[in-house]
Amino acid sequence: MLPNEIFEKLRSVYSDQIIELIENHPSDSFITVNASALFEICHSLRDEAFFMFDYLMSLTGMDLGENLGVVYHLYSMQLKHKIVIKAFVPKEQPKVPSVERIWRTADWHEREAYDLIGVNFEGHHNLIRILLPYDWEGYPLRKDYTAPEMYHGMKVS
């Protein structure tokens, strides 16, 4: 299935929750969705017979200045097609529904995006830091992050 077909099928069900399709050849095409409907959309992408996206290849967070984004690379093992889904949220309240109940591989991916960018994945069963110490302050991959000079008496930078 081609990205524009995936987009049209999603749009027919979720209407205005599916924001746009960007076809950027030679890069992967992506569909932007409303973050509040992300869980339902991803559930359909996994379970509907014409999608069958059974494999979450990667999930990454990104800092876009005023907003944060989450990018999902999906693949269907049976149907051999792929798509990229993006959701954007304001930096002040970066809340996105967790998809770990849909794809178990999202568990550590979401924890990493939380740890380094600061996206809160609502409904995640164990959203704690995975790379940095639990008491670390801030999110190192944000553009406005400044590293502390010291951490527990140790020089950081």
C-alpha positions in Angstrom: 0.0 0.0 0.0 1.3 3.4 -0.9 1.5 6.3 1.6 -1.3 8.3 -0.2 -3.6 5.2 0.1 -2.8 4.8 3.8 -3.5 8.5 4.3 -6.8 8.4 2.5 -8.0 5.3 4.4 -7.0 6.9 7.7 -8.7 10.2 6.7 -11.9 8.4 5.9 -12.1 7.1 9.4 -10.4 9.8 11.5 -11.2 12.9 9.4 -9.7 16.0 10.9 -7.4 14.0 13.3 -5.3 13.1 10.3 -3.6 16.5 9.5 -1.5 16.0 6.4 0.6 13.7 4.2 4.0 14.9 3.2 5.7 13.1 0.3 9.4 14.0 0.4 11.1 11.8 -2.1 13.7 10.3 -1.7 13.0 10.5 2.1 10.2 8.6 3.7 6.7 10.0 3.3 5.0 10.8 6.6 1.5 11.5 7.9 1.0 14.1 10.6 -1.7 13.2 13.1 -3.3 15.0 16.1 -1.5 13.7 19.2 -4.7 13.3 21.2 -6.0 10.6 18.7 -2.6 8.9 18.3 -3.4 5.8 20.3 -6.6 5.0 18.4 -4.9 5.7 15.1 -2.0 3.5 15.9 -4.3 0.8 17.1 -6.0 0.8 13.7 -2.7 0.8 11.9 -1.8 -2.4 13.7 -5.1 -4.2 13.7 -6.9 -3.3 10.5 -6.4 -5.9 7.7 -5.5 -3.4 5.1 -2.7 -1.8 7.3 -1.3 -4.6 9.5 1.6 -2.5 10.8 2.9 -5.1 13.2 6.4 -3.7 13.7 7.4 -0.4 15.3 10.8 0.0 13.8 11.7 3.1 15.8 10.2 5.9 17.9 12.1 9.1 18.3 11.5 12.5 19.9 12.5 15.8 18.4 12.8 19.4 19.4 11.2 21.8 16.9 11.8 25.0 18.9 8.3 25.9 20.2 7.0 22.3 19.9 8.2 18.8 20.4 7.5 16.0 18.1 7.4 12.2 18.2 8.1 10.2 15.0 7.0 6.6 14.6 8.5 4.4 11.8 6.1 1.5 11.1 6.4 -1.6 9.0 4.1 -4.4 8.0 5.9 -7.7 7.9 3.1 -9.4 6.0 2.1 -6.7 3.6 5.7 -5.3 3.1 4.8 -1.6 3.3 5.9 1.1 5.7 4.9 4.6 6.8 6.1 7.3 9.2 3.6 8.9 11.6 4.4 12.2 13.3 2.7 14.0 16.2 3.5 17.4 17.5 2.8 18.8 21.0 3.6 22.2 22.7 6.8 22.2 24.7 5.0 23.5 27.8 2.8 20.4 28.0 4.4 17.7 25.9 1.8 14.9 26.4 1.4 12.0 23.9 -0.5 8.8 24.5 1.8 5.8 25.0 1.7 3.1 22.3 3.5 0.5 24.4 0.3 -1.5 24.7 0.1 -1.6 20.9 3.8 -2.4 20.2 5.8 -3.6 23.2 9.0 -2.3 21.5 7.7 1.2 22.3 8.5 0.7 26.0 12.2 1.6 26.0 11.8 4.0 23.0 9.3 6.1 24.9 11.5 6.0 28.0 14.4 7.3 25.9 12.3 10.1 24.3 11.1 11.0 27.8 14.6 11.0 29.2 16.3 13.0 26.5 13.6 15.3 25.1 10.9 15.4 27.9 7.9 14.0 26.1 5.4 12.6 28.7 3.9 9.4 27.3 0.5 9.1 29.1 -0.4 5.6 30.1 3.2 4.2 30.0 3.6 1.6 32.7 7.0 2.7 33.9 7.9 6.1 32.5 11.3 6.8 34.3 14.7 7.8 33.0 16.5 5.1 31.1 19.9 6.7 30.2 20.4 9.5 32.8 20.3 9.3 36.6 16.8 9.5 38.1 17.6 12.8 39.7 19.0 14.5 36.6 17.4 17.9 35.8 16.4 18.9 32.3 16.4 17.2 29.0 19.8 17.1 27.2 18.5 16.9 23.6 16.3 20.0 23.8 17.7 23.0 21.9 17.4 25.2 25.0 19.2 22.8 27.3 22.3 24.0 29.2 24.4 21.3 30.9 25.1 21.8 34.6 28.7 22.4 35.6 28.5 19.9 38.5 26.5 16.8 39.4 26.8 15.4 42.9 30.2 17.1 43.2 31.5 15.8 39.9 32.4 18.1 37.0 30.0 17.5 34.1 31.2 19.7 31.2 
